[in-house]
């Protein structure tokens, strides 16, 4: 009887506490495993969803959207040779001379340009003539694809972007110098070579690559505006320039940028994705990216990364959906509405907003430049400026370009010896063509160009 009673006595308090901790720990581990499984499953489903929608999930898929070149020659060869021949040592000199030309060409007579500057520029252009000839040769050929280096890691890509920047400044300097020399059509052809060269960014247009292209296109537009209003360009060269400008930023450029960024980030974090999903939908034989995420020894760290990846795919889907809408709806969906919501936007949505805003800005400048070229064609043909934009269409332009910030036609004003083409800009308000920076430094002005012209003799 005594033995039976002793066997039924409760466990000591310290054993009960210990058992409780063990049970709680087992429950937490089980919950963590379950959450990890669900996160992994959800992440895999996101990849499957992208594939089923027919959207690119590898760089090969992205390249399949590009027009393939069926000819024997491709511009990529000449562009690669030209970029490999450029020395970064000359970058600072080229940049300094280019800035001087840009600042002074609008008002300083050619005769007042310092001779020492002109001689140094001529020397640089002469030394780099073989490089320039390669760019011109490439501009006359179709381009199927170009390896910008993003699939070898961001460090490689940024190095190639630096060489591309040197090339753009070199081409810009040649364009402006030709204009000073009175070689009007040659200057236009040089600007066309510069616009053609930015095609190298279209194969893998991730955000940093797309952003670089936009900046370079904006520089090219500034050069073109300096070419207009003086001299006599041929109708043929201006018509070709107008056509190339219209092809510089594709209608689906924003969507392709988000596709490429998602592909790149998926490649970086592919180890976070379930193995059966990765082997089925992602490339196996690709060089390791230096930035690629490795599996963490900590289950908790891996779980946090997987959850962040799920959020990334969700936000990227929102950005892609917005990018497919006609302008200015991408601005409405991401740039204006997201910051106004109660929930703090993710880093991705904040970056998306910045790149959509930049794309809208450069697209507005490109369309203003197209309009300015059409006006110049009208002026050279008829000896006067058009009374309104409606006078241009047709035959000088098929339709008046729309302002990305409003979806309405761009604006045009005449003022003595100048005319103005502009967009209302990010504030979506017509500030009466005030395209100069405001005194307080805030970006509350319109976007566009003022072109000074002289009457034809």
Buried (B, 14 or more C-beta within 10 A) or exposed (E): EEEEEEEEEEEEEEEEEEEEEEEEEEEEEEEEEEBBEBBBEBBBBBBBEBBEEEBBBBBEBBBEEBEEBEEEEBBBBBBBBBBEEBEEEBBEBBBEBBEBBBEBBEEBEEEEBEEEBBEBBEEBBEEBEEBBEBBBBBBEBBBBBBBBBBBBBBEBBBBBBBBBBBBBBBBBBBBBBBBBEEBBBBBBBBBBBBBBBBBBBBBBBBBBBBBBBBBBBBBBBBBBBBBBBBBEBEEEBBBBBBEBBBEBBEEEBBBBBBBBBBBBBBBBBBBBBBEEBBEEBBBEEBEEBEEBBEEBEEEEEBBEBBBBBBEBBEBBBBBBBBBEBEBBEBBEBBBBEBEEEEEEBBEBBBBBBBBBBBBBBBBBBBBBBBBBBBBBBBBBEEEEBBEEBEEBEEEBBEEBBBBBBBEEBBBBEEEEEEBBBBBBBBEEEBBEBBBEEEEEEEEBBBBBBBBBBEEEE
